[in-house]
């Protein structure tokens, strides 16, 4: 296992009000991650309307070896350069290391924006182009006008549909795969009770995991996984992250952290030898539960 596989997901930092204690705490986590050897930081326009970008940019100002990735929604070509410029300002970077299209949109051609991103690359405004949540068909069309370097995809032990088409396509085309929702929005910590209660603003109940027909199978599978983890002497979330790293498909695993303690805990998964036998057992449980999870396009059942 290597810490190079770890990327800090910064979506939660967009929830911090400017000047608040939460903002200072978020900046401290980013700086501690850098101090501990993390070099990839993932943010987006949509995380707090640019607030996450501003926090990450300020925390990493002057640290040229820190790689910052950001994302924009799918935009008309004429709006793309302005979006890149706004990110450059918030991130305090002359050149953005990696710029993604966050989601495809039904009935909207992504190629004009991708072509404009290639122009931005030629102008030295971005280094790499990424897409997120694209299908194989979307990726194929994107290749007509741009070199896509990275595909960021929701992928974990409880959501493996990308293995059907997207991951093989990326291997064939030498597109790096970065995983997000690597712990299934916390399910793979093993801390969710049989009857979870959520705040009214919590988006998690809208995911496929909590569908009435699916949740009993998810809960049972995670309970079985916890037994495997206990026998291996490691926390379940460590084994789940190791499963991604050892898959030989995922180049970088994105994991969030709201506190320095949580950051240290997540990093620990990348600082120990992988438990090979336990990983194989988790794979079998994952295979079994996946037969009960419908292919609804994406785990969030979000269709912009």
N, C-alpha and C positions, 0 to 999 in steps of 0.2 A: 504494500500500500504506500502511496506517496501523497504528500500534501499538495503537490502540483495539480492533482485531480480536483481539488476543492475550489469552488467559486462561491463567494458570499452573495447571496440573494438579498437585495436591499429594498424590496417592495414595501415592507412595513415602515421604513423610515419616512415614507411619504405621508404617514399619518401624524407626524410630529408637527406641532405648531411652531412657526418661526420664533426663535428665542426661548423656547420652553426647555424644561428639564429633559423631556423626552428627546428633543433635538440634540441636546448636548450628550445624552446617553448614546444616541445612535451614532454620532460622530466618534465617540470613544470606542464603540465596538468596531467601527471601520478602521480606526487607527491601530487598535489592538490586533485586528486580523492581519494588517500589513506587518506589524511588528513580529507576529508569529509566522510569517512567511507566505501568507496568502497574497496572491498577485492579481487575481481576477475578481472584479466587482461588477455586479449586474443590477442595472437600474432601468428606468423608463420614464418617458414623458408622463405617462398616465399614473405614476405613483405619486399621488398628492399634487397633481398638476405641476410637476416639475420640482416639487420640494425635495424628493429623494435625490434627484440629480444634484441639486444645490448642496445638500448635506454631504453627499459622497465627493463631489468636486472640491469642496472646501477642505474636507478631511484629508484628501490625497493631494492637495495642491503642492506642486514642486517635486512630487515623487514620480519621476518619469518612467520607472519600471513597473508601476502599477497599471494594469490594463483595465480600462473602464468600458463596459458595454452598455449601450442604451437602446431604447426602442421607441418607435413612433407607430401610431395607427396607420392604416393604408390611406395615403393622401394622393390628390391629383399631382401630376408632375410639377405644375407651377408652384405648388405649396411646399414641395419637398426641400428645396434649398433653404427656405426660411426655417423649417423645422430643424435641419442640421445646424444652422447658425444659432438658434436658440439653445440647443443642447451644448454646443461649444461654449457658449457664454456661461451657462449654468455649471458646466463641468470644469470650467477654467482650463480648457484644453484647446490648443491650436488644431490638433488632429484628434478625432474620436477614434479609439482603437477598433470598435466594432459597433455597427449601427444596424439594427434589425427592423424589419416590418413585423409588428407585433402579432397581428392576426390577419388572415385573408378575409375578404368580404364576398358573400354570395353575389354573383352577377357583376362584380367589379374586377376589371383586369389589373393585376398588380404590375404588369410589365412597364407601363409608363413611369411609375415611381422607381422601379428597379433600374431602368435606364438612366434616370436622373441621379440615382445613387452611384452608378458607375461614373457619371460625370463628376460627382463630388469626390469620388476616389481619385480620379485623374487630376483634380485640382488640389489634392493633398488634404482635403477636409476630413476624410475618413480613411481608415486602413483596410478594414474588412467589412464585407456585407453579409448580413445574416437574415434569416427569416425564422418565424416561430409559428408553430401550429399549422404548417402547410401540409397538404396531402401530397402523395406521389405525383398526381397530375399537376398540382400547383407548382411543385419543384421542377417538373419537366418544362413547363411553360416559362418559368423564371429563367431557366438556363438559356433560353433563346436570346435574352438581352443582357444578362449579367452573370458574373461568376459568383455564385453563392458559396461562401466559405464555411458558414456555420448554420446548422439548423437546431433551434432550441425547441425541445419537445417534452410534453408531459409524459413521464415514464417512471414506473416504479413496480414493486412486486405486486401491486393490486391494480395496475393499469398497464397492459402489455400489448395492446392492439398496434402500436407502432411497429412491432416486430413483423407484422404481415407484409407491409409494403414500404413504409417510410424508411426504416432502418436499413433494409437491404439496398434501397436506392442510394442512400447516403454512402454506404460502403462502396458501391459500384462507382460513384462519382467523386469519391474522396472529399465528401462534405463532412466536416467534424460535427458530431452530435453532442449537444450539451443537454443534460436532463434538468427539468424543473419539476416542482411538486414531488421531489425525490423521496419524501416521506409520506406521500399521500395525504398532504395537509394535516399531518400530525398523527394519522391513524397508525403509522408504523413505529410510533413511540410505544404503543401498547397501553396507552393511558386512557383510552376512550371507554366509558362504561357501556354496559349493555343497552341502557336507555339514556342516550345522551341528551342533554338540554343545551340549547343554544340561545344566545341573545338575539333579539329581533333583527339586528343588523348583520348578524354573522352569515356569510354566504355559503358556508359549508353544507347546510341541509339541501342545497340545490344541486349538489353533485350526485353522480350516479351511485356513489357508495351508499347513500342513505335512502335510496328508493326502498319502498316497503318490501319488495320481493328480493332485493339484493342484500340489504343490511344484515339479516341473520347469517348469511353465508360469510360476509365480510368479518363480522364479529367472531364467528367460530374459527375462521382461518387465522385471524390475528391471535386468538387465544392459543391455538396450536403453535404458532410461530413463537410466542412468548415461552412456551415450554422448551422449544429447541434452543432459544437464546439462553435460557437459564442453565440448561445442560452444558452449553458451550462456555458459560461464564462471561458472557458479554451482553450488554443491553441490546434489545431488538433493533433499535434504530441504528446502532453501529453495524450490525449484520446487514441491515437493509441497504445502507450506504455502500458497504463493501461489495454487496451483490452487484450494484451498478458499476462500481469501478472495475470489478473483475470480469465484467461481461464482455470485454474486448470490443464493445460497440460504443460506449459512452466515453468521450474524451474528457469531459468535465462535469462534475456533479454540483449543481447549485443547491445550496442549503442556506436558509435564513437563520438569523440569530438576533433576538431582541435584547440580549444582555451579554456581557463579557463571559459570565459563567456558562451560558448556553453555547456561546462560540467555542469555548474551551472544550466543552463536552462533545460537540459535533466534530471538532478537529481531532479528538482522540480516536475517532473511528478510522482516521487516515494515518494513524501513527503506530499501528500494530499489525502484525501479520494477519491476513485474512483467515477466517475459520472455514477451511475448505469443506469439511464434512457437513457443517451446519449450513453452509450456503447451498449445498446440494439438497438438503432436506427442505429448506425454505423454497427452493425452486419447485419441488414436488407439490408442496402446499399451494404455492402460487398457481401452478398448472391446474390443480383441482378447483380452486375457487374461481378461476377465470372462466370456467364453463358456466358459471352463474351470473357473470357480469355481461350485460348486453353491449354490443358495439354501437354506441350512440354518437360516434364521431369524436367526441372528446369527453374527458371525465367530468367537465364542468357543465356539459350540456348547454354550451354557449355557442350561438350561431350568428355572429354579426353579419 
